[in-house]
């Protein structure tokens, strides 16, 4: 068994997922192959993963590869874990935020939808295409675990245009109900273990369809809504508003959700920023803080007393365990909509329950979700599919169309402004994008 980690320079995340694998008592005698384009970051991750290997699972082999040797890194891989960020904070994330600002278009995270999510998707598909062709050659049966955003766009591309079996994995489904109970003030009465729930939709706009008291069968949504709207509650205001207006809570955070709709970040209504506590430019701020933190942390993390790991809530190691042992495990993941959510289109990448076993990914049937939720999902799916079409056919007009369809962008800018903004972003990205005609 071989696990290839693509984007291994993401040291802390690599530690979480690969550390989980090293702690598993169900996995042994395998290889971890680390792959990255940055030799310094690759060495940092290699040193840390090797140290964890020495402590927890000496039978595991750890190897490292730069991008020039990608074929060797992928060869005979059983699992490929993807965590790349093409273009990094500088120059590309900065570009995604600063160029739209010139048009008065503000964002919070810009990694999933919006004009920033569109261009992040375009430059990443360009790279994934190259790696997918290598994988089809040297590890065609590998399972591809995609953790990189924009999740639906990248996973949808891999599922529709490559032969690699792909699932998109997000962090938000695992914690959505926990946060829902917390923000409703019910976490003193219920833990996740006390309730049953069902989620379905698309990535970052997946919906908590029901929450039920496991012992009594009581529907907890009325109490959740009452608690969420109690006097003085100031947390998670955007998601609360969406729940109040459309009836259901979505899985991704308020700072993300604010830029997924045309209702919250508006030039003509700046008071909404304070009203809903919306952190504009949140992702660049996080990047700056994380870069500064890592500069200090990387010295401490390799001290002998700090070589340790506790198993995280990430799905990666659980998936590998389920496949290797054929003991089923349920996750929430992103797959093609093969009749799973019946009122969303077949070419959508949907987030649904999936049973994992030796056969790989076995998505579960959901049926219809409430019409208003499907309607909100469709505003995103239309953008996802146009970005994928643009990336595959290399046509500028499809980039424009994706941006014309984006809920936040079209609310703030005219068609002419959107086209001009896209042209400016294409020019600013330079060689980070392929040539479009």
N, C-alpha and C positions, 0 to 999 in steps of 0.2 A: 504494500500500500504506500502511496506517495501523495503528499499534500504540497501543492505549489501555491505559494502566497505571492500574488501579483500586486505590486505596490507595497513591498515589505518595508519601505522607508517610513511608513506610518507605524512607528515603533510601538506606541502605546496600544494602538488597536491590534497590531500583530501579537503583542503580548497577551491581550485579552483572549483572542480566538485561539492562538496556538498554545498559550498557557493552559486554556481549558482542555485542549487535546492531550497535553502532557499530563494533566491530572486525571484523565479518564482511566479507570481500571479496566475498561473494555477494549482499549486500543494499545497495541504494543508492536515493536519490531517494524517500524515504518520510517520513511524518509520525509523530512521537511525541506523543501527547496524554496529559498527566498530569492525573489526577483525584483530588481528596481533599476531605475536609470541613474540614481545618485549614489556614487560609491561611498561617500561618507555616511549617509543615512543607512545604506545597506549594511555597512560594517557595524554601525551602532545596533541595528536590529539583530544582526548575526551574533554579536557578542552577548546580547541579552538572552536571546532564545537558546543559545548554546549553554549559557549559565543555568537557565531554567531546566534544560535537558539534563545537564549533569546532576542537578539536585533531585529531579522528579522521575526521569525516565531515561536512564543511561543507554538503553537499547535502541533509542531513536538516533538516526543519522540526520545531521543538519548541514545543508550545503547552501552556497550563495552564488548568484549569477547576476551579472549586469545584462542590460537589454541586448547587447550584441550576441549574447549566448542564450537567448530566450528559447531556442529550440531544445537545447539541453535541459533547461529548467522545466519545460513542459513535458519532455519525453516520458511516456508511460505514466503520467500523472493520473491518479484516481479521482482527485478533487483539485479544483482550482478555485482559490478564494481571491476575489477581486476587490481591491481597496485603493485603486489609483485615483489621483486627482490631477488631471491633465492641466498643466499651466500653473498649478499651485496658487498660493496667495498672490505672489507677484510673478508675472505681470497680469495673469488672466482674471483673477477675482477682482483685483483693483479695477481693471478695465470694465468688467461686468457692472460695477457700481458707478464709477466716475463718469463714463460716457453717457449713460442714461440721465444722470443728474443734470447735464447740460440742457436737457429737454424738460427738466422739471419732473422727471420720473424717478420716484424714490422706491427703495426696496428694503426688505429686512434681512432675508437669508439668500435668496436668488440662486438656489441650487436645485430646484425642483420644477418650478414653472416660472412665469414672468419672463421678461427679456433676458435676464441673467441665466435662468434655467435653460432657455432655448439655446443660448450660445455655449453653455457648459455641455449640453448634450451634443451639439454639433462637433465640438473639438474632441470629445471623448469617444464618440462612435468612430471617428477617424482613426483612433488608436486601437480600439477594440477590434475593428475589422482586421487589422494586421495580426493581432494576437490570435483571433479566432481561426484564421487560415492556418497558422502554425499548429494550433490545437487540433484542427481537423486532420492534420497530417500525422502528428506524433502522439496524440492522446485522444482519439475520436470518441471514446466511451466515457471520458471524464465528466463529472458533474461540476457545473460552473455555479459557484455561490457568489452572486453579485451583491456587494455592499455599497457600491458607488452610486451617488446621485448624479443626474436625475434618474431615479430608480425605474420608473415606468418606461421612460424613453430608452434607456440602455438595455434593460431586461427585454423589452419588447423588440428591440432591434436584434438582440442575440437569438431570441426565440423564433423570429420570423425570417431572418436572413442568414442564419448560420445553422450548422448541423449539431451544435453543441447543446446538450441538455442543460437548461439554465433555470435557476430560480432567483428571484430578487428578494433580498432579506433586509428588512428595516428593523429599527429598534423600538418603534413607537407602539406596535401592537402588544408587545409584552407588558408594557407599563400603562396602557391607556385606562384600563379599568381601575388600577391602583390610584392614578391621578384623579379620575372621575370621583371616586369615593372620597378622596382627600379634599378636593375643592368643594364638594357638596357637604363637607363636615360630617361625613358618615364613617370615617376611617377608625373612629373609636368603637364602632359597633360591628363593622364588617371588614374583613381582610379579603384578598383575592380568593383565598381558600374557602371562604364562606358563601361564595356566589358562583353561579354559572352565567355564562355570557356567550354571545355570538357576534362576530365582526364580519363585515364584507364591504367591498367597494373598490377603490383604487388606492395606490400608495399615497400616503399623506392626506388622503381624503377617504379613508376607510371609516366605516360607521359602526358605532356600538349599537347594534340592533335591539338588544335586550340585555337586561341584568336582572337576575332572579335570585332570591334567597334560596340557597341550596337545601335547607332543611324544610322550609315551609312551602316553597314554590311561589312565594309572593313576588309580584312585579315590583322592583325597587325604583323604577324610573320616576314615578310621582314623587317619592321621597327625595330622590336625587335632584330633581328640578326644584323642589321647594328649598332644599338646602343650598343649592347653587345660587338661588336668588334671595337668600336671607340678607337682611339689612347689614350693610357694612362689608359684605364680601367683595374683595378687590383682586382676587387671583383669577387668571385664565379668562379674561373678560371677553376676548374675541370668540373663543369657543363657546362660552356661555351664550353670547348673542346669537351665534349660529344655531345652537340647540334650541333657544327660545323661539327663533323664527321658523326653523325647519323641523324641529321636533326631536332631533337626535344629536348626540355628541360624536365628534370625529376624533380620530386617533392622534393627529399631529398637533403640536403645540400652537398656542395663540400667536406667537411671533411668526411662525410659518403661515398659519391660516390667514393672517391679515393681508398677505399679498396674493392669496389665491382667489380672491373675490374682488369685485368692483365696489365694495361697500365701505372700506375702512381707510385706505390711504388715498386721500383726494386733495388735490391742490386747492380746490374751492372751499374745502371744509377742514382747515388745519386743526380745528378744535377736536376732531375725532382722534387725533394722535394721543392727546392727553386723556380723553374720555375712556379710551380702550387700552391705554398704557402700551402703545405700540413702539417697540425699540427699532427705529430706523437705523440702517447701517449696522445691524447687529452682527452679521457674519464677519465683516472685516474687523470689527472690534474683537470678536472672539479669536480670529486668526492672529492678530497682533499679540494678544494676551497669551495664546498657546505657544507662539514662537518664543516669547520671552520666558515663559514658564519652562519650556523644554531646554532652553540654554542652561538653566539652573538644574533642572531635574535630571538631565542625562548624566551628570556627575554623580549624583546621589544614588540613582537607580542601580548602578553597577557595584555599589558597595556590598561586600559579602552579606552583611546583615539585612540588606534590602532585596536580595535575590529571593523573591517569594511571589506566590500567586494564589488568589482565591478564585474559584470558578465563577465566571460572570453569567449574565442572563442571555448572552448571545446564543443564537441557534446553531452556529457552525459545528461545534463539536458534537452536539446532540444529533445533528443530521448524519454526520460521519458514523457515529455509534449505531444509529438505526440501520443504516445501509450495511455496515460490516457485520452486525449481529443478527439482522433480520428481526429485530424486536421493534415493532412500530412505535413511532413518536409523532405527535401532532405539532405542527407549526402553523404560523400564518406567513404566507409567502406570495410572491408576485409571479403569475403565470399567464399564458394566453387563455382567453375566455372561450374555452371549448364547451359552450353551453352551460357554464357554471353559474354566472349571474345572468339570468335570462332576459332582463331588460337593459342590458348593455351590449354593445356590438361585439361580434366575433373577433375583430382585429384589435380589441382592447387588451391591455395588460391589466389584469384584475388582482386584487389582494383578497385571498380567501383561505379557509382552512385547508391544510395539506397533510395527508398521512405519508410519512416517510418510512420505507422499509427497503429490503434488498432489491426491489424493483425500481427504486429511486423515488421520484415525486409522484404522488397520487392525489391530485386535487379533488376537493369535495364539492358536490353540488350544493348550491345555495338557493336557486330560484330567483324570483323577483325580489328586489329591494324596493322600499317605498319610492314612488315616482319622483317626489321632490329631490330625493337623494341621488337617484339616477340622473336627474336633470343637471344637478351640480357636477356630478362626475363627468357628464358628457362635455361640459365646457373645458375640462382638462384633456379628456381623451382626444378631442379634435386637435388640440395643440400637439399632443404626443405624436399622433400619427403624421401630422404635417412635418414635424422635425425629422422623424425617421425617413419620410419620403424625400425631404431635402437632402439628408445625409447620403442616402443611397443613390439618388439621381444627380446630385451635385448641381442643383438648380437654385439660383438666387430667388426666383419668384416664389418658390416653396418656403424659403426662409421668411420672406415678407408675409406670406399667407399665414404661417404659424404665428407670427407676431400680430397680424391683424385679428386673429382669433383669440389671442390671449386675453382673459377677462380684465386684468388690471391694466395692461398696456392700452387696450382699445378704449378703456374708460377715460384715460388721461390724455391721450394723444390723437391727433387726426391721422387719417390714412397717409397723407403726405409726410407727416412728421415720423410716423412709424417706419416708412420706407427709408427716409433719410437716416434715422437712427440705426437701422440695420446695416446700411451702407457704411456708416461710421464705425460700427462695431466690427464689421468684416475687415475693414482697413486696419483698425487698431489691433486686431488679433494677428494679422500678418500670417506668418508661417505656422501658427498654431492651428490654422484651418487649412484644409485642402482648397484647391482652386474651384470656385463656383462660376458657372456661366449663366 
